[in-house]
Amino acid sequence: MACLPPCFNVDGDRPHGQRPDETVIFPSVRHDYNTAPFRRSARPHVLNTETVNELIHILDLEEIEKNHYRATSPDEGWQRVYGGQVIGQALVAASRTVPEERPAHSLHGYFLRPGDTTVPILYTVDRIRDGRSFTTRRVVAVQHGRAIFNMSISFQEIEGGFDHQFPMPDAPGPEGLKSEHDLREEWLAALPERPEWVASERPIEMRPVDPVNIFHPEKRPPSQMCWMRARNPLPDDPRLHQCVLAYLSDWSLLDTATLPHAVSFNQQNMQMASLDHAMWFHRPFRADEWLLYVQDSPSASGARGLNRGLIYDARGALVASAAQEGLIRVHRDG
């Protein structure tokens, strides 16, 4: 199957004739979203807002040759590329080489080197296997001539089978919770000066169930829950929603392992980085509707922390799972 064309050119402009409400990453895909397994969002379908275009642009890739794609990183004040961005972009690259009737069901990636936000990232797709019901792809992300990330992704034709899941835990709904952005603004107001890394409002929305003040952390059990979603409605492509969820899944997961130790990535003597990341997609979902991220950390040792996550939709369906090990290193002379 030929690679699907990108929806933006290298300058970020839409192709000739494409309207703002047709902004998509996989433009040739057409589905009936009013029927199972994927329904249209109940949120107002407005796609020409600045924030949603920012998220779509982050995940969109420029095809520079067959199996080769190029992406850029937003300038958000970070020294390194956000891990969820690389995961999401790698999944976009792999998905463009797979028939639409085969969505991703699992991915396993390793972070090899810090990403540089000032230069493009090159993604190369290796079409390892095309089987009768499963397809396997390997993606390598390269900067400055060296691999910074590699990921294997498995795709499967949709089929029926046994069905069970862990029930969703009790949690207050997102409507009465403060957003991560609002909480940080409250915490920042009590500080003598605003840290340089604090960026403006992002295209994703997080609402912690039991917030942790990252500027004054306190010891607590290694578990947390938060509601998350894309800030604005997204195009109706299930593959895009998988890529957005991959982007979201790395946002708070590593922090779970720091909770029993009353430390935060914001401390100058802390070095934290994702080492690997795995996801499994179980059921259809929309990443622009509220999803509950239930996270825990079974172990931390050897300067590494293991973290797990279960992702539920608002109706209680377990739609995805995630696991990650991360570096958590304390520099005593920091």
Secondary structure, 3 states (H helix, E strand, C coil): CCCCCCCCCCCCCCCCCCCHHHCCCCCCCCCCCCCCCCCCCCCCCCCCCHHHHHHHHHHCCEEEECCEEEECCCCCCCCECCHHHHHHHHHHHHHCCCCCCCCEEEEEEEECCCCECCCCEEEEEEEEEECCCEEEEEEEEEECCEEEEEEEEEEECCCCCCCCCCCCCCCCCHHHCCCHHHHHHHHHHCCCCCCCCCCCCCCEEEEECCCCCCCCCCCCCCEEEEEEEECCCCCCCHHHHHHHHHHHHCCCCHHHHHHHHCCCCCCCCEEEEEEEEEEEECCCCCCCCCEEEEEEEEEEECCEEEEEEEEEECCCCEEEEEEEEEEEEECCCC
